[in-house]
Amino acid sequence: MLVLTACVIASGLSGLSTAARAGQATGAPLPDTQQLVREVQAGLRTDEELLRQYTFRERRRDVDVTKFGKVRFGPWREFEVYPSEVPGETYKRLVSVDNVPLSPAVLARRDAEHRKTVLDQLEQIRVETPAQRQKRLAKKTRERQEEQDVIDDVFAVYQIAILGRETLDGRPTILTSLTPRPRARTRSDAGKFLKKIRGKAWVNEADRQVVRAELEAVEDITFGLGLLARMRRGSTITFRRTLVNNEIWLPAEAQYKLVGKTLIFRKFALESTTSFSDYKKFNVSTSEDIAVKPEI
């Protein structure tokens, strides 16, 4: 599910915090709910779209759940992540494993492999037929439309209510609850899952950007056409965004606490965190510098 989706939905509906009640006690008027929704929706873009404009670091570990319900964690891996206009889109350069940097020789080999991949892709574009070009561009258009469908589904699925105000990282935010409408019509696969997730989200009052979301599954969610695994009710996901260059909000951290069952009904539980940092605006010189680096 797109990071953006989680940034505008939330879980574990709760009452007002002390800060929220204090904001109301001062008599400062809260915005009209529908007006707030319109302003948030007007300025909303997917995090995938925003991240195409920046290089950054991503630190995460992969998690595998066997059919017997055994949870296996991979090593902590850190990537330098770069956007790309060539096929393959964003690519990730592995720079360390369990906090041990890759050697210059390994990095050089991976760089060379990626450079060859990029050059091969560019050559395919150079010699493609008009029909092949049309097919490639149509695929890109579909992918962008799918991202927009997720945004539209968020606002179609959720009934939004303003709970009050809270201060996050020194900034005033508007705390909202989002309750799913089970009968809402959706366009995306993510929209189907949203009907089974409720939550709360914090909107930065100054620019109407969602800066935090806490999600909770209120029903079991089945993946893989019911053949792979089932995420159980009570699983939670928390997303936090950070203000970059005092101009744009981008992902900072995603925390997952999942419980579920495998295809043979073995139970499993896992916790995982992915962090994002060191954002830099992507430009032509950056593109030239990273053109030889490998995709993982």
Secondary structure as the mmCIF struct_conf table of DSSP 4:
data_model
#
loop_
_struct_conf.conf_type_id
_struct_conf.id
_struct_conf.beg_label_comp_id
_struct_conf.beg_label_asym_id
_struct_conf.beg_label_seq_id
_struct_conf.end_label_comp_id
_struct_conf.end_label_asym_id
_struct_conf.end_label_seq_id
HELX_RH_AL_P HELX_RH_AL_P1 VAL A 3 CYS A 7
TURN_TY1_P TURN_TY1_P1 VAL A 8 VAL A 8
BEND BEND1 GLY A 12 GLY A 12
HELX_RH_AL_P HELX_RH_AL_P2 THR A 18 ALA A 25
TURN_TY1_P TURN_TY1_P2 THR A 26 GLY A 27
HELX_LH_PP_P HELX_LH_PP_P1 ALA A 28 ASP A 32
HELX_RH_AL_P HELX_RH_AL_P3 THR A 33 ALA A 42
TURN_TY1_P TURN_TY1_P3 GLY A 43 GLY A 43
HELX_RH_AL_P HELX_RH_AL_P4 ASP A 47 LEU A 51
TURN_TY1_P TURN_TY1_P4 ARG A 52 GLN A 53
STRN STRN1 TYR A 54 ARG A 60
STRN STRN2 VAL A 63 VAL A 65
TURN_TY1_P TURN_TY1_P5 LYS A 67 PHE A 68
STRN STRN3 VAL A 71 PHE A 73
STRN STRN4 ARG A 77 TYR A 82
BEND BEND2 GLU A 85 VAL A 86
TURN_TY1_P TURN_TY1_P6 PRO A 87 GLY A 88
BEND BEND3 THR A 90 THR A 90
STRN STRN5 TYR A 91 VAL A 97
TURN_TY1_P TURN_TY1_P7 ASP A 98 ASN A 99
STRN STRN6 VAL A 100 PRO A 101
HELX_LH_PP_P HELX_LH_PP_P2 LEU A 102 SER A 103
HELX_RH_AL_P HELX_RH_AL_P5 PRO A 104 VAL A 127
HELX_RH_AL_P HELX_RH_AL_P6 PRO A 130 VAL A 157
STRN STRN7 TYR A 158 LEU A 168
TURN_TY1_P TURN_TY1_P8 ASP A 169 GLY A 170
STRN STRN8 ARG A 171 PRO A 180
TURN_TY1_P TURN_TY1_P9 PRO A 182 ARG A 183
BEND BEND4 ARG A 187 SER A 188
HELX_RH_AL_P HELX_RH_AL_P7 ASP A 189 LEU A 194
TURN_TY1_P TURN_TY1_P10 LYS A 195 LYS A 196
STRN STRN9 ILE A 197 ASN A 204
TURN_TY1_P TURN_TY1_P11 GLU A 205 ASP A 207
STRN STRN10 VAL A 210 ALA A 217
BEND BEND5 VAL A 218 GLU A 219
STRN STRN11 ILE A 221 PHE A 223
HELX_RH_3T_P HELX_RH_3T_P1 GLY A 224 GLY A 226
TURN_TY1_P TURN_TY1_P12 LEU A 227 LEU A 227
BEND BEND6 LEU A 228 LEU A 228
STRN STRN12 ALA A 229 MET A 231
HELX_LH_PP_P HELX_LH_PP_P3 ARG A 232 ARG A 232
TURN_TY1_P TURN_TY1_P13 ARG A 233 GLY A 234
STRN STRN13 THR A 236 VAL A 244
TURN_TY1_P TURN_TY1_P14 ASN A 245 GLU A 247
STRN STRN14 ILE A 248 THR A 262
TURN_TY1_P TURN_TY1_P15 LEU A 263 ILE A 264
STRN STRN15 LYS A 267 LYS A 281
HELX_RH_AL_P HELX_RH_AL_P8 VAL A 284 ILE A 290
TURN_TY1_P TURN_TY1_P16 ALA A 291 VAL A 292
HELX_LH_PP_P HELX_LH_PP_P4 LYS A 293 GLU A 295
#
